[in-house]
């Protein structure tokens, strides 16, 4: 049994925050959050809905072992989509975007993470609080079905993956167009202004 397995979720999450430079308490109270996509930093509001989803997302990192680098975030996105994000609409949006990016760069890893998510549970249906945070990592991994090997995909699993992949790629495409539209508009205006 690893040392981490005996930690409570609260203890393991604090270690995770420290190891990833997320600051005391994961910076949940910050008004703005910076996310780097490669060399490009993006700042966006740290809304109450984002924090509500992020509290579970961070615990999922602890439980699954997916890292916080680009591949790890794409994998955990696929895992969370497969398990369902219930009424956490911010999680759906961010995870479908992450899964879509992952499909472009590492489709096999995304397929494996999705398959794992289909046959395990996640915490989005749980009540967040002291009772949850007081449980051990080992206990939660077992309760969520993470202590069994990932099954080979069935035909239904493949169809489910194909459907969610289409949704993820569509959302990623729409997001890319929406993100690039202001830049394209500014370039067009500059070209016409210089004429």
C-alpha positions in Angstrom: 0.0 0.0 0.0 1.5 3.4 -1.0 1.8 6.2 1.5 -0.7 8.2 -0.5 -3.4 5.5 -0.2 -3.6 6.0 3.5 -3.9 9.8 3.3 -7.3 11.4 3.6 -8.6 13.1 0.5 -8.0 16.5 2.3 -4.3 15.6 3.0 -3.7 14.2 -0.5 -5.3 17.2 -2.1 -3.1 19.6 -0.1 0.0 17.6 -1.2 -1.3 17.8 -4.8 -1.7 21.6 -4.5 1.8 21.9 -3.1 3.4 19.6 -5.8 1.7 21.6 -8.6 2.2 25.1 -7.3 -1.5 25.8 -6.8 -1.0 27.6 -3.6 -2.7 27.2 -0.2 -6.2 25.9 -0.7 -5.9 25.6 -4.5 -6.5 29.3 -5.0 -10.3 28.7 -5.0 -10.8 32.2 -3.6 -9.0 34.0 -6.4 -11.1 36.2 -8.6 -9.2 35.4 -11.7 -7.4 32.3 -12.8 -4.5 31.9 -15.2 -4.3 28.8 -17.5 -1.4 28.4 -19.8 -2.0 26.6 -23.1 1.5 26.0 -24.2 3.3 29.4 -24.1 0.0 31.3 -24.3 -1.5 32.5 -21.0 -5.3 32.9 -20.7 -7.0 34.7 -17.8 -10.6 34.1 -17.0 -13.0 34.7 -14.1 -12.9 32.1 -11.3 -16.7 31.9 -11.1 -18.5 30.1 -8.3 -19.6 27.4 -10.8 -16.0 26.8 -11.9 -14.9 26.5 -8.2 -17.8 24.1 -7.5 -16.6 21.8 -10.3 -12.9 22.3 -9.6 -13.2 21.0 -6.1 -14.2 17.6 -7.5 -11.8 17.9 -10.5 -8.8 18.4 -8.2 -9.9 15.3 -6.1 -10.2 13.4 -9.3 -6.5 14.2 -10.1 -5.6 12.8 -6.7 -7.6 9.6 -7.2 -6.8 8.9 -10.9 -3.2 9.9 -11.0 -3.6 12.0 -14.1 -1.1 14.8 -14.1 -1.8 18.5 -14.5 0.3 18.8 -17.7 -1.4 19.0 -21.2 -1.7 15.3 -21.7 -2.9 14.7 -18.2 -5.6 17.4 -18.4 -6.8 16.0 -21.7 -7.0 12.5 -20.2 -8.8 13.5 -17.1 -11.2 15.5 -19.3 -12.1 12.3 -21.2 -12.4 10.3 -18.0 -14.8 12.9 -16.4 -16.9 13.2 -19.6 -17.3 9.4 -19.7 -18.3 9.3 -16.1 -20.7 12.2 -16.4 -20.5 15.7 -14.9 -24.1 15.8 -13.8 -25.2 19.4 -13.3 -21.7 20.9 -13.3 -22.1 22.7 -16.7 -18.6 24.3 -16.4 -17.1 20.9 -16.0 -18.9 19.7 -19.1 -17.7 22.7 -21.1 -14.1 22.5 -20.0 -13.9 18.7 -20.2 -15.4 18.5 -23.6 -12.9 21.1 -24.8 -10.0 19.3 -23.2 -11.1 15.9 -24.6 -11.4 17.5 -28.1 -7.9 18.8 -27.9 -6.6 15.5 -26.7 -8.3 13.7 -29.6 -6.3 15.8 -32.0 -2.9 15.1 -30.3 -3.2 11.8 -28.4 -6.3 9.9 -29.5 -5.3 6.5 -28.0 -4.6 8.0 -24.6 -8.0 9.8 -24.7 -9.7 6.6 -25.8 -8.1 4.7 -22.8 -9.0 7.4 -20.3 -12.6 7.5 -21.7 -12.9 3.7 -21.4 -11.6 3.9 -17.8 -14.2 6.6 -17.0 -17.1 4.6 -18.5 -16.5 1.8 -16.0 -15.6 3.7 -12.9 -17.5 6.4 -11.0 -16.5 10.0 -10.2 -17.4 12.4 -7.5 -19.6 14.8 -9.4 -22.7 13.2 -7.7 -21.1 13.3 -4.2 -21.8 15.9 -1.6 -18.6 18.0 -1.1 -17.7 18.5 2.5 -15.8 17.2 5.5 -17.3 13.7 5.3 -15.9 13.3 1.8 -12.6 14.9 2.5 -12.1 12.7 5.6 -12.2 9.5 3.6 -8.9 7.9 2.6 -7.6 7.8 -1.0 -7.6 4.0 -0.9 -11.2 3.9 0.4 -12.4 6.3 -2.3 -10.6 4.5 -5.1 -12.3 1.3 -4.1 -15.8 3.0 -3.7 -15.5 4.4 -7.2 -14.4 1.2 -8.8 -10.9 2.3 -9.5 -9.3 -0.8 -8.0 -10.2 -3.1 -10.9 -8.5 -3.4 -14.3 -10.1 -1.4 -17.2 -12.2 -3.6 -19.4 -11.8 -4.0 -23.1 -14.2 -1.7 -24.9 -17.5 -3.3 -26.1 -19.3 -2.2 -29.2 -21.6 0.0 -27.1 -18.5 1.6 -25.4 -17.0 2.4 -28.9 -20.3 4.0 -30.0 -20.5 6.0 -26.8 -16.9 7.1 -27.3 -17.6 8.1 -30.9 -20.6 10.2 -29.9 -18.8 12.0 -27.2 -15.8 12.5 -29.4 -17.9 14.1 -32.1 -19.4 16.5 -29.4 -15.9 17.3 -28.0 -14.4 18.0 -31.5 -17.4 20.2 -32.4 -17.1 22.2 -29.2 -13.4 22.5 -29.7 -13.9 23.8 -33.3 -16.5 26.3 -32.2 -14.3 27.5 -29.3 -11.3 27.9 -31.7 -13.4 29.9 -34.2 -14.8 32.1 -31.3 -11.3 32.6 -29.9 -9.7 33.5 -33.3 -12.6 35.6 -34.6 -11.5 38.8 -32.7 -7.9 38.4 -33.9 -9.1 37.9 -37.5 -11.4 40.8 -37.2 -8.6 43.0 -35.8 -6.3 41.9 -38.6 -8.9 42.6 -41.3 -9.6 46.1 -39.8 -5.9 46.9 -39.7 -5.4 45.8 -43.3 -8.3 48.0 -44.4 -7.2 50.9 -42.2 -3.7 50.8 -43.8 -5.1 51.0 -47.3 
